[in-house]
Amino acid sequence: MKVLKLSAQGLPQSWISLEEAVMYYAAEEVRWEAGQEVAVFHGGHNAITGDQSIIRVNSIIGTRGVPKINPFDTRPGLTNGKLFIRDRNICAYCGNHFHETELTREHIVPFAQKGVDTWMNVVTSCRACNHRKSHRTPEQAGMPLLYAPYVPSLWEDFILRNRRILVDQMAFLMAHVPRSSRLMC
């Protein structure tokens, strides 16, 4: 399980482990919390009072400090896993839904024609369509795209990079996803 770490202003910073979250709590770096309590850690006993230290961890925490991520300057890293989720495991050419093991990263403008490996030049394709299109553009192959590529926002990227998002974390992130996002469908 991961905790969604945000800046004090509410911008996503990273997915962190429970242990990392405890360190933010112990250092009094957590400015606010949201979501549900997901863990309780019991520490040692105070030698004078006998009280045991307890740290309760929420699924979403806002921490002190200046954000390390500017949402307007970010370009999310491109991976097949994130690409397939962005495109909902649907082939951009035949429109069929596939398991991720049957999918490939398809370059709209192929490398052979000076295409680049960027979010705006790739779509999800089944192996058969990828093979049929080969080293041609969709127009050259007579295979029009069924949907357009796009660069995920910071909020979408946080959804795309974690497969085990808790309901409250997903609700928080989805509230900031653009309405045009394919993740909204």
N, C-alpha and C positions, 0 to 999 in steps of 0.2 A: 504494500500500500504506500502511496506517495501523498505528500502534503503539497498543496499548491501555495507556493511562496510568492507574495505580491509585494510591490513597493508600498510605502505608506499611502501613496496616492491611488493605489489599486491597480497598478499595471503588473501583469504577470512577469515574474522574474525567472522562476525555475520550478521544476518538480523536485522535491527533496524527500529524503527518507525520514522516518519517524525520529531516528536518532539525531539527524541534523536539526530537525524542528525542536527537539528537546534542548539542543545547544542554544538556539535562538531564545527560547523561553528562559533558560538558566542565565543567560547574559542580559536578560531584560531588554532584548531587542525587538520583541513582538509589541507593536503599537496597537493592533486590533486583531480580532478574530471573527471569522464567519463560518458558516457551515456547522457540521455536527462534531461533537467530541468523538475522536476516533481511537484514543489510547490514553491510559493513565499510567504514569511511571512513579514508583515509590523509591525514594532515596534513603539516605541515612537519617539517624536521629540526632537532634540537637543535644549536645552534651549538657547544656544548662536547663533547657525547658523540657527536653525529652520528646518534643514534637518531631514527627517524621516529615521530611520534605516530600511533597507530591507535586508533580507536573502533569497537567491535563492538556492534551494536544488536540486542537481542532483541525479539521480537514483543509481549512483555508486560513492563512495567517498573513497579515500585513506587517512588514518589518521596517525598522528605522533605516535611514540612509538615503542616499541619492540613487535613483533607479540606474541599473547598469544597462537597461535596454530602452532605447528611444523607439516607440512604436512606429514612428514615421520613417526611421532609417533602417529598419530590419528587413532582411531578406531571408526567409526561412530556408534552412538547408533542404536540398532535394534528395529524397530517398524513395526507393520503390514503394516501401510500406506506406509512407505519407501520400505519395502520388495515388496509389490504389484506393486509399481511403477518401482522398479528395474527390476522386472520380467514381466513388461508390462501387468499385469492382465491376464497372460496366465498360465494355469495349467501346471505344469512340467511333468505331466503324460499323460493327454489326449490331450494336445495342444490347447484346446479351450480357447477362450477369454471370461472372465466373468466380471460382475460388482463387485466392491470391497466387497459388502455385501454378495456375494456368494462365497467368497474366505476364505481360512484358511492358517495359518502358518503351514507348514508341515515339520517335522523333518526327515531328511534323515535317520539318525541313531536315532531311537526313544529313549526317556528317559528310557523306560523299558529295553533298551539294553545299557545303560550308555551313550546315546547321550547327546550333550550339545546344549544350545540355543545360537548359534553363526551364523554369516553371512554364514560361509562355511558349516553349517549343516542344513540350512533351504532353502526351496523353496516355491513358491506359489502353492497352490493346490485348486481345487474345492472341495466342501464338499463330493461329491460322491467318488472321487478318494481318498481323505483323509480317508474316512470311509472304503473303499475297501482295502487300504494298511494296515490300522490298526496299530498294534505295531510291524510291520515287516520292514526290510530294503527293498529297491526297488528290490534287487536280490531275497530275500526270497518271496516277493509278486509277482514276475514275472512282475514288472512294471518299466521298465527302464526309467531313467530320460531323458527328451527331451533336456534339457539344463543344464549346470553346474552352481552351485552357485559361487559367488565371493564377495569379500569385496569391497564396493564402495570407490573410492578415495575421498579425501577432496572435490574436485570440484563437483563430483557426489553427495556427501552428501548434499551440499548446494542446489543443484537442487531438490533432493529428499525431503528436509524438508520444501519447500515453494511451495504452490500450485498456487500462483499468481505472477509469475515471469514476469517482463516486457521484451519485446523483446530485448532491448539493454543489459539487465542483463543476459538473457539467452545466447545471442551471446557471451558475455564476458566469462561466465562460460563454455560454450560448446567448446570454443577455447582451453581450458585446459584439457578437458576430454580425457582419453585414447581412442585411436582408437578402441580398443577391447570392449569398453563399450557397454552394451545393450541399453543405452540411445541414442547411435548414430544411431540406426536403424530407 
